[in-house]
Amino acid sequence: MELDAYRENPKTIYLFKEYDRLTKDINEALELGKSDPSLSDLTNEEVKSLETSRDVVLKSIKDIIDVERAEVAEPNEIILEVRAGAGGEEASLFARDLAQMYERYAEKKGWSFIPVDESEAELGGYKEASFEIRGKGVYKLLKNEMGVHRIQRVPATEKQGRVHTSTASVAILPVRKNVNVDINPADIEVEFSRAGGKGGQNVNKVETAVRLTHKPTGFTVRSTNERSQQANRNKAMSILSAKLAEMWESEAAAKLTKERRDQIGTADRSEKIRTYNVLQDRITDHRIKQSWHNIEKIFAGDLDPIIEDVLSGKMGDANDSSDE
């Protein structure tokens, strides 16, 4: 049966042993009934009882497998990356604003939010940064945040009150369990350095930071916030595996369908998905043409209204030229 692929799964192996034992007992009872017709009534009752017990075990196996399959499709762990785009220092400040927005949202959801690597700009924003987020439903709720975000506001450093437009990109990398990504060690270039950031004296004084480059694709991953070189290396490999899995999955999906761009939440990082217009106190998601107000509250982590509308594909009538 299809379930046999899960026989060696640590979560179901003991149930399969019980399933096999019950199956053996059923077969033995059936054979006994055939060999001695006088016992057929007794063995038939025993078979019914054993089959009922086996059905209960089978349902437990299927329930565990369904949960595991769901976790593969919608994993409860992701890597969130933010990267400053167009707009110089203002773009890096916006990238930090986005990271803090997602951190506050994670706090509201009871998720863990752990920095992996943070590269800061001169004014304290992020050139780029990555974070590990774990919690129930994290990928399902955040997967559509991937893309280019744009902000329109008067920067604190602007003396003449002019509105600037800046961008930052967000990437969501699902970390799926039991998904093997075959990476040739010869394809990995490893560099070590001092972290130079938060994390205590050991992190800053010893070469604990790890930078991995996957030569065939050019993907580069850094991990700086763990306390040991090996821990940072393991974390970086985990992120690299997630990046490669996402790339291969996206390539496969592109081959299977030409309708991919019509779907909300495509993995196209160059796609402008949302504009934050501070002066007009309005956030517009361009995929569903929907707008929301109270930017301050949303930056404080109140993202549920936006995320729920995007997930449901709820279309609005946002038609402001400033957001085009």
N, C-alpha and C positions, 0 to 999 in steps of 0.2 A: 504493500500500500504506500501511498505518497508519504505517510507519516514516518515510514522507516528511516527517512533521511535524518530524523531527529532522535534516533535510538541512542546515539552517543552523547546527546546533549545533556550536560550535567543537571539541568532543571527537570528532565523527563526520564532519565535513565532508570531511576528506581520504579517509576510508574510502568515503564515498558517491561521490567522484570515481573511485576505483578500481573500485567496484562498477559504475558507469556505463560505464567504459572496457571492463571485461570483458564486460558485456552487449552493447555495440556490437560487440566482436570476435566474440562468439558468433553474433550475428545476421548478420554479414558472412560467417562461415564457413558458416552454414546456407544463405545465398543462393548462395554459390559452389558448394556441393554440389548444389543444385537446378539451377543453370545448366550445370554440367559433371558429369554422372553418373560420369564416369571418375575424378573426384576425391572421390567420396562417402566411400570408406573412409578416406581421409586426413583429410577434413574432419570426419568423425564422431569420429575419435580426438582431433582438435584441440578439438572442441566439448566432449567429455567432460573433457579436461584443463582447459579454461577454466571449465566449470561447477563443477569441484572447487575451483578457485581462488576463484571467486565465492562458493561456499558458505562457504569459510573467512572471507572478508571479511564476509559477511552475519552469520555467527556473532559476529564481533568487534563489529559494530555493535549487535547485540542484547544482547551482554554489557554494553557500555557503557551502553546505554539502561536495562537492568535495574538496574544499579548506581545510575544517576541517579534512576530512579523510586523505588528503595528509600530513597535519601537524602531525597526529597521526603516520603515517607510516614513515615520515621523519621530526621529530620535529625540531623546531628552537631553542632548548635549550638543552645543554648537561652538564654533569659533566666530566671534564677531570682529570684523576688521573695519576701521575707519581710516580714511586717507584724505588729506587736504587736496583740493583740486585747484581750480582757477580762483585767484583773488589774494594771493600772497599771505601775509600774516592773518588777515581777516578770515581766509579760508581755513587756516590752521585753528583759529579760535572757534570757528563753526564746527570743525571736526571734533574738538573737545566738547562743545555743547551737545553734539549728537551722542557722543560716548556717555556723557553724564546723564542725558535723557534716558538712554537705554539702561544705565545702571540703576536709576531711580525706579524705572519700570520693573526691573528685575527684583528690586527690594519689595515693591508692592505685591509681586507675584510669589515672593518667598523663594526665589531662585538664588543660586550662588553666582557671583560675578567676580571673576579673578583675573587681574591683569596678567598678560603673557609677555608683552613687549610694548614699550611706550617710547616713541621718539618725539621729543618736544621741540617746538620752534622757539624763537627768541622771546616772544611775548607770553609764553606759557601754553600756547595751543599745541595741537598735535600735528606733526608732519604725517605721521601714521602711527597706529596703535592697534593692538589686537587683544582680545579678551576671551576667556573661556566662560561660558554661561551654562549652568546645569539646572534643570528643573522640569517638572511635568509640563509637557506641551510647549516647550521653548521653541522648537523648530517650527511647529505648526503655526505658532503665533507670530514669529519674527521672520519667517522665510520670505515674505513679500516686502521686507524692508530693504532688500538688496537693490542697489541702483544708485544713481546720482541724485543727491539732495541739493537744493539751491536755497540760499537765503538772500533776502533783500532788506537791508537795514542801514542805518547810519553808524559806522564803526565808532568806538570810543576814541580812536585816534584821529578821527576826521574833524578838522577844525572849522570847515566851512559848511557843515551840515549836509553834505551830499550823500545821497543814497548809493551804497555799493552793492553789487551783486557778486556773490561768491558761491563756490560749490565745494562739496565734499562727497566722496563715494563711500558706500556701505557695502560690505560683502558678508554674507552669511554662509558659513561652511558647516554642514551637518557632520557630526562625528558619529558614524554608525558602528554599532557593535557587530562582530562576526562578519565583517566585510573585509576580505583580504585584498590588499593592494600590493602587487608584486613589484618591489623596488630593487633594482640591481645596486648593491653597495658601491660598485665602481662608478655609478652615475651620480654619486653624491659627493660634493665638495664640502668639507667641514672646516669652519674657522672658529677660533675661540678668542674671547676678549673679555675685558672687565665690563661689568654691567653698567657702571657709571650712573645708576639711578637709585630708586628706592630699594629697600630690602636689607639694610644693615651693613655692617662693616665687612662681613665675609663676602657678600655679593659685590661690593664695590672694590675690594682690594685683591681678590683672587679672580683669575680668568674663568668665571663661571658662565658668562654669556656664550651662547652658541648660535652660529649662523650656518644654515644649511642651504646649499644651492643644488637644485636638481638640473644637471647639465643638459639633458635632452629637451626640457621644456623652458629652462631659464627661471623656474619658480625659485624664489628666495624666501626663507622663513627664519625668523629670529625668535629666540626665547631667552629672556633675561631675568625674570623675576623669581625663578626657583633658586634654592640655596646651594645647589651643587651642579657641577658641570654635567654629570650624568642625567640628573633630573631635567635640566634644560634641554639636553639632547633628546631625551625621550619625548618631552613635550613638543619640541620642534618636529620630530619625526611623525608624531600624531597629527600635527597640523598639515605637514606636507602630504601625508597619506590622504587627509580629507580634501586637500586641494586637488590632488590627482584623481581621486574618486569622483569629485564634482566635475572635473574637466571631461573625464571619460563618459560620465553619465550624460552630460550636456551634449557631447558629440553624438552619442547613441540616440538621444532624444531628437536631435536635429535631423538625423538620418531617417527616423521613423515617421516624422510628421513635419509638414510645412506650415502647420497652423500654430506653431509654438509661440510666435510673436503676438497672436491674438489672445493669449492667455494672460491673466493677471499674474504678476510675480515671475516673469521669465528671469533667467539668470544672466541677462545682458547688463553688464555693469556700466555700459556707456549710456544706458537709457535714463533720461531725466524723469524721475518718478514723482517728485514732490517739491513744492516751493513754499518757503516760510516767509511771508511778507509781514515784517514786524510793524511797520508804520500803519498798515491797515488791519493789524491784529488778525491775520487770516492765514491758514495753512490750506493749500490746495493739493490734492492728489490728482495728477494728470491722467492716470490710468482709468479712474472711474469718474473723473470730472466732478469731484465732490469737495466741498470746503468746510472747514471748522474754524471756530474762533477761540480766543483765550490761549494765545501762544504760551504765555508764562506758565499756565497750568499744565499744558502739554509738555513743555520742556522740564517740568517738575515730575514727569513720569506718568501723567494721565493719558496714556496712549490707547487705552481700550476702545474708545469710540472710533478712532481711525482704523485700528487693526481689524476690528469687527466688520466695519463697512467694506474694507478692502477684501477681506476673506469672503464676504458674501457677494462681492461684486456689485454692491448697491450703487447705482448711478445717480449722480446729482445733476445740477444745472450750472456748475461753476463755469463762467464764461467771461472772465476778466482778462483783458488784453495784457495786463502787467504780468500775468502768470503764464503767458504763452511762451 
